[in-house]
């Protein structure tokens, strides 16, 4: 049965990915294509040429998001949008986001060469600054068009060199019109590498993403007393670093109490950070994730009790600041069912799972029926120059995307 199904052109898709990999390469086989950089401009220019060659109507909005629209019979009706992002981490991989954009282009090429009409328009999107590596927070392009961030906020964000988002956008000539923002979206589908080990370890080809885990970020400040390391007896010390170390262990141990909970302390600042001085202040971050909002909240409340107890026993002060609260996003059953149906038609192995990282689909879910297709990341490696998704899985993921688009756009 599989041989009768319409498929993507494997060689063409892999060649398109190969071209992308040559634009902004890092020194160790990965990518360094930061948003709105010269390398990003070069990739954008080539991508726009590809969209035009595919006969799409190309436009750019005021956040630099690029759209290529293929007309449908109901051209004034809502569109089926597909895509992701072309920017990367400074030491990133060749597939994160990129696979979703270039597979979307391949879907259009297949529809064109088979003279397939769709009832609804199909739009390919490259979102600006999904990674957030240059301009933080991430997902600014999708967040801007969905109203999660204001234009003034996005334009005012500066990189480490003091260059604003607005300035960088103008410098690469990708500042378009507010009228070009996508509106009236029926569905949004994003093909993406998993960026985790589950599919690879279970030898599953297609991940049907149920949603994106909720994610809360906190900054913890532990204040003790700075003093000389030589004359101060151990029993007289109020060492902020010793107390913070005990707290960080608790951050890790709380995951034993809640199945599926993920916690990370990714940043620690010690003051004064001098060899022979007892640390008087430590700041560290906590990243906590779980798809159940109530469980995640209760886990953090429990964690706060444990950290407070450590602070009391250590005679230090504890301050916890909330930096970010992002509720779990659940994806559309319509899109999930279409993904499952496509995987079944091809006979691909599949499973349901949640996404740990955020994606542009998170914000698009607020304005349309949205879903994501995951394909395996070898050893779960991502945001790393060794990131790898094998060619067979790339092809299969793109085939599923093709058939989901045909179904949702009502191909004839």
N, C-alpha and C positions, 0 to 999 in steps of 0.2 A: 504493500500500500504506500510505503514511503516514497517509492520511485515516482508515483503519480503526483506528488505534492510539489507545488511551486517552491523553489529554493533560491537563496541568494547565490551570487557568483563568488565562490570562496576565494579564488585567486585574485579577483579584482578587489575584494574587501581587504585581503591581507596586504596587497600592494598599496592601498590607500593608507593603511596603518603604518606601513613601512615609510611612506613619504612623511607622515606626521612625525615619526620617530627621528627623522633627520633634521627636524626644525627645533632648535633649542636643546640639543643633547647635553647630558652631563658627562663628566669624565669617566664614569664607571658603568656605562651601558644603560643609564636611565635618562631622565628628562629634567631640565631646568627651564621651564617655560612659565614664568610668573605672569600673572594677569596684567594686561596693558603694558607689557614690556615690548622691546623690539622683536623678540622671538614670537611673542603672542601676536603682534601685528603681522609678521610674516606668515604665520599659520592662518590667521584670519583672512588675509588676502587670497591665499590659495583656496581656502574653504569657500569663500565667496565666489571665486571663479568656478569651482566645482558645482555650486548651487546653480549658477547661471547656465553652465553647460548642460545641466539636467533640466533646463527649461523652467526653473522656479522663479517666482517673483520674489526678489530679495529686498529686504529692508532692515534698517538698524534703528533701534530705539535710543532713548536718552541715557540709558545705562550701558550702551554698547552691546546689548544682546543682539544676536544676528538671527534673522528668520528667513527661511526659504519656503514659500507657499506653493503647493500644487493644487490647482483648482479642482473642485468637485462639481457634481451636477447641481447641488444646492450650494452655490458658491457664497451666498450670503448667510449660509447656515453656520453652526458652530463647527470648529475644526478639531481634528484629531492631531494632537501635537506629540512629537517624539524628539528626543535629544538628551543632552547632558551638558558637559563643559569640556573645553580644550585647554584650559590652563592647568598647570601642574604644581606640585611642591618643588622646592629648590633641588632636592635630591629625590625626585619622584620616579614613578614608573611610566611605562608606555601605554597603559590600558585604562587607568583610573579616569573615568569621565569620557576620555577620548573614544573608547569603544562604543559608548552610547551615541555619540554624535556621528561618527563615521558609519556605524551600522544603520543609523537612521537615513543617511545619505544613500547607502546601498539599497535600502528598502525602496526609496524613490526610483532609483535606477532600474530595479527589477520591475516595478509597476509600469514604468515608461516603456521598457523594451518588450513587455508583454501586452501593451495597449490596454491596460486595465484601468477602467474608470471607477471612481469612487463616488458614492452619494455625497459624502462630506469632504471638504478640503483637508489636505494633510500638510502639516507644517513641521519643518525641521528646525530645531532651536539649538544654538550655542549660547549658553548662559555665561555671563561675565563673572569672574572672580568667585567661582564656587569654592575654591580651596581655602581662601582667606589667608594664604601664605604671605601675600604682599599687603593686602588691605583687609584688616580684621574688623568685624567678624566675617565668617564665610557666608557663601550663598547670597551675595549682595544683589546680583542680577535678578535672580528669581524672587528674592525677598522684596526688591524694589517694585516690581510690576504687580505683586500680590498685596502690596500695602503693609507688609511687615516692617519695612524700613522706609522712612521718608526720603525724598530726593535730597533735601538739605543735609540730612545725616550722612547719606552715602557720599555725596559730593565733598563733604568736609573731612572725610577720613584721610589720614596721611600715612604714608609708608615710613620706613626707618630713615629714609633720606629727607623726609619732610615734604615729599611731593604728594599733593592731594589726589584723590580719585578723579576729580574733575579735570585737573591739570593733565594727568596721565592719559585720560580718555581723549582729550583734545590733541595731545602730542602725537598720538598714533592715528589721528583722524577717524576715530570711531565713535564720535558723539553724534547720535542721530536725533530723531524727533520723538517727543512724547506721544504724538499721534500714531507712532509705529509700534507701540507696545501691543502685545498680543491680548486680545479680548475675546470673549465668547468662545471658550474652549470646552469642547464636549468631553474629551479624554486627554490625559497626558500619560505616556508610557516611557519609562526610562530603563534602558538596558545598562547594566553595570556589573563590574566584577564584584564578587562578594566582599573582598577585603577582610576576610576571616577564614578560618580553617574548616568550617563545618562541611561544606559541599565536597571539598577535596578529600577530607578524611573519610567521609561516607561514600565516596565514589558516586556522587549524584551530579547530574549534568545541569539541571535547571532548578533554580530556587524561586519559588513563588512567594514574593515578599508580602507578608501580612501587614506590615507597617514599619514605622521607625520608632525605636525605643525612646522613651522619655529620657532627658539628660539634664541633670542639675549640676551646677558648678558653684563651688564655695571657696572662699579664702579664709584660712584659719591663721590667727595671729596669737602667738604665745609669747608673753612678756615675763621675763624673769629679772635677774639683776646681773649686770656686767661687773666683773671683778677680775683681779689679777689671779692667774692660774697657780702661781707659786705659793703664796702665803695663805690662801683661803682653804680651810679644812673642808673635806668632802661633805661633812654633816651641816656645814654653814652655807652651802651653795644653793642658789636658786637658778639652776642651769636650764635655760629655755630649750636648748637643743636636746638634752636628755629627755625632758618632758615631751617635746615634739616627737622624738623618736618612738616613744611608747605609744603616742597617739597614732602615728602612722601605721604601726603594727596593728592597732585596733581597726583602722580603716580597711586593712586587708582581711582581718579575721571576721568582720561583720558579714562577709560574703558566705561564710559557713552557715549562717543563720537564715539566709534567704536564698533559695534556689534561683539561679539565673541572674543574681545581682552582680554587677561589675563595678568595681571601685578602682580608682587610680589616683595616686599622688604623683603628679608629673613635674611639679616645680617646687623647689625649696630655696628660700633665701635666708641666710644666717647673718646676723649682725652682732658684733662688728666683723666677724669672719677673719679673725687674727689668731695665729697659732697659740699664743700664750695668754689669751683672754677668754674668760668664761662667757659663752654666748648669752647676751641679755635679751635678744629678741629673735624669733624665728617666724617666718611666714611660709605657709605651704598651701597648695591648692588641693581640693578634692573634686574629682569627677565621678559622679555616681549615675548609673544607668540601669533601667529595667523597663520592660514593656507595660507592667502594671503600675499605674500612677500611685495608687494607694500603698502598695507594697514598698515602692521606692521611698515614699514620704515617711512611712512608718520606720523603715530601716534607718533613715537619716536621723529621725528623732531618737531612736535607740542609740545610734552612734554618738549623738550629742551628749547623751547621758554618760556614756563611757568616757568621752573626752573631758567632760566636766569633772568627773571623778578623778581622773589622772591629774588635772590641773590643781584640784584641791589638795591631793596627796603630795604634789610636787611644789606647792606654795608658789604657783605662777598664776598669772592672769590669762584668761582665755577669751578671745573675741572671734566670732564666726560671722562672716559677711556673705550674703547671697549675691553671687555675680550673675547667675543665669538660671532660669527655670524654663524648661521646654517640655511640654506635655507630649505624651505618646501620640503619634499620628497613625491612624488606621486607614488602610487603603480600601478602595472600592471593590465590592464583591463582584461587580460586573467585569472589571478589568482582571481581577484574580481568576475568575471563571474562564475568561478568554485565554489567559496564559495557560491554565491547566488543560483546556481543550486542545490548544496548539501543541503542547508537549505530548499529550496523548496521541494526537494524530501522527506525530513523527515517531512515537515509541521511545521518547527520551525519558530517562529516569528523572524524577522530580520530588521535591519536598517543600513543605511550608516552613518558613523561618522569618524572623524579624531582622531588620537591619540595626546594627549598633551605631554606625556613623550616620550623620545627617546627610541628606542629598537634596538637590533642587526639587525632587518630587515631594518633599515634605511641605514646602510652601505652595507648590502647585495643587496639592490636595485640598487646599482651602478654596480653590476657584474652579475645580473640575473633578470629575471621577478619575482617579489617578491610581497607577500601579507601577511596580518595578519587577524586572526580570533580573535575577542574579545568575552569573556563571562562575565556576570555581576559580579561586586564586590558589595557585600551587603553594602548599605549606601555609596558606593564610597570609602571605606576605603582601603588604601594600604600603604606600607612602615610603617606598624603598626602591632603590635602583634595581634590585633583583626581582621586583614584581613580575609575575608571569602568569598568563592564562594561555593554555595550549590552543593551537589552531583549530582542532576539532571542536572544542567548546565554544570558541569564538563563532564558528560557523553555525553551530546548533543554536546558540543564543540569538543570533541574527535571524535564523529561520523562524524561531518562535516569534520574534518581534514582527517579522513580515506578516505572519498569519494573524497575529493579534490586530495589526493595523488593518488588514483586509476585512476582518470581522467587524471591528468597531467603526470603520469608515464606510462599511457596506459596499465592498468592492463588487463590481458586476463583471 
